[in-house]
Amino acid sequence: MVQKYQSPVRVYKYPFELVMKAYERRFPTCPQMPIVLDCQVISDEELDNGAKRNTSRRCTLAVEAPYIFKKLIGVEVVYFIQHNYLDMANRTLTIEAVNESFSSRIEIFERCRYYSHPDNPDWTCFDQTATLDIKNFFGFEHSMEKMGLKQYTQTTLKGKEIIEYFIVELKSEGITEVPRWVPSIDANTSPVAVKTDIDKSTHDILLDGDFIAKNLGHLSPMQESKLLELRKMLDGVDDLAKMPSYQTILRFLKARDWHVNQAFGMLCDSIKWRKEHNIDGLLTEYKAPSVVINHFPGGWHNHDKDGRPIYILRLGHMDVKGLLKSIGTEGLLKLSLHICEEGIQKINESAERLGKPVLSWCLLVDLEGLSMRHLWRPGVKALLHINETVERNYPETMGRVLVVRAPRVFPIAWTIVSAFIDENTRSKFLFHGGADCLHMKDGLEQFIDANIIPDFLGGPSKTLIHEGGLVPKTLYKMNSLEEEDEKKINAEEASAIPHDHSSLYKSVELKTSYTHEVVIRNDDPKSVLTWDFDVLRSDLHFTLYRTTKELPQKNDSAVSYFDLSDFVEGDNYFKEEPTLICRHRESVQGSHVMNHTDSYIMHWFSPTMGTDGPAQLNYFYEILSSVNYKGSMTSLQSGFSSSSAASSCQSR
């Protein structure tokens, strides 16, 4: 496999002629490059009355390789042929080098260029490319490729330092200026057009060390190479309306662990998606619906200590079901994308204001009020779809996620949701599980200045973020649907749950005074029982029981197990959750940690018949194994804090 290296543009803030004078001092050897043992000139010619000079050298390099490789190849030095093409009129130097040693086994090609800066003639630019193709090297091809490219990138770091060193040396000798080349008066030559081989596309993608330090942060030489390689690949993309910024290209590279081809495919897909959905116009064209303005508990609030814009989401106050039934999944997705576009804009503004790299934003999630109603299955499906879209098209824009006031039920939610979040994104989550605002405020101050901690978290700063709360059902677009339509929707929602099951929700009718009971025989202590059900037509009572007795077969749904004479509450059966009165059209979600190896019974009771007939119950339950549940707890152990778990039964 051919290994490639592409450098960013280095900028020397000296004229081309002075840089060339310093460059000549590198030969035949220089102390800063001990690997170069000697360079012998094998040809040297001047052309066009001194306007051009072509020089070829044979360079001897020491072999920097482990002892075993030196023994295999049987040599201590290798030879390279270097060709220099200097054009003083156009102020360019092109250097090409190929290996002479082992040329049948290894092909190495390097091309470097010095040229006058296209915007400032008193500065000089330098860039380089190299390829390494090891065809046959005693079975060690892959190892040699990795070692060779690593050593090459290390030596490139020294190149700029060497030029700077010799320029300082020239200045110490009183040489601070070298006249530009001009043709002699009596020379019989036509005027030379000042033209370099640096085309417009290269000018457009000029990337130098100062730009990297100011806008992208620290990158290794190999990372710089991959960044420029991906940027040049985008020149071949058809119908590219606007070239992505270097910051955007860098984010996609990081998201694909610096694999250029994978990042290219991901970025091209995102460019196509942006065009198809007119994402570039979202900031100016999006108008938030009134239900979002009045009931969505999120907004921007200052910056963290690293300069990242902070977005606050009071998720525990968010009525996911109400928002989805009011604006639908696409409406919630558009809102999320608008937030992401705002985030990019605010990141750029922060970087400009601070004069340093800011590449991501910070999310502060307040979970006060979170309950199992937030795990309404269609809502989870919609949020996971939104998260997937965001991760595909806005990778590495989330720098840190601070989760505060995580309630006892949170690890259950995290178990279900975290499996669908990218591992790199999960690593950015920092948790605080307590409700003590004072203690939590101390933890937040690691990341946020004390004076901007929101007042609802014990700080002094007021926010304009809406409190959220339940969305009135009068705003539901589904509100006028008849019962049969709602049953159909429930069935569709159930089939779309992000678990590979079919027909998850079961439907039963309960006449007056009838019960419906589901028995769960538990043999996995510390596993978690979760449930989700909808009550249609009339009201129902729901209770979770536990019994230590063997349960007989029961065929009469009008009779509960606990109506039998041999069941005594507090002796052989226990009420694990208090009875919950569930009203017509309510959705109920809950969970319980099953600590005992007994039978647990989910019990629904119909006290009265509604005007439309028997009560209708659509229900689903799931058991999270203790291994998975404990795994979710382990994943919450972070540098900020962690959550704890207990039972929960909530409704909306």
Secondary structure, 3 states (H helix, E strand, C coil): CCEEEECCEEEECCCHHHHHHHHHCCCCCCCCCCCEEEEEEEEEEEEHHHCEEEEEEEEEEECCCCHHHHHHHCCCEEEEEEEEEEECCCCEEEEEEEECCCCCCEEEEEEEEEEECCCCCCCEEEEEEEEEEECCCCCCHHHHHHHHHHHHHHHHHHHHHHHHHHHHHHHHCCCCCCCCCCCCCCCCCCCCCCCCCCCHHHHHCCCEHHHHHHHCCCCCHHHHHHHHHHHHHHHHCCCCCCCCCHHHHHHHHHHCCCCHHHHHHHHHHHHHHHHHCCHHHHHHHCCCCHHHHHHCCEEEEEECCCCCEEEEECHHHECHHHHHHHHHHHHHHHHHHHHHHHHHHHHHHHHHHHCCCCCCEEEEEECCCCCHHHHCHHHHHHHHHHHHHHHHHCCCCEEEEEEECCCCCHHHHHHHHHCCCCHHHHCCEEECCCCCHHHHHHHHCCCCCHHHCEHHHCCCECCCCCCCECCCHHHCCCCCCCHHHHHHHHHHHHHCCCCCCCCCCEEEEECCCCEEEEEEECCCCCEEEEEEEEEECCCEEEEEEEECCCCCCCCCCCCCHHHCCCCCECCCEEEEEEEEEECCCCEEEEEEEECCCCEEEEEEECCCCECCECEEEEEEEEEECHHHHHHHHHHCCCCCCCCCCCCEEEEC
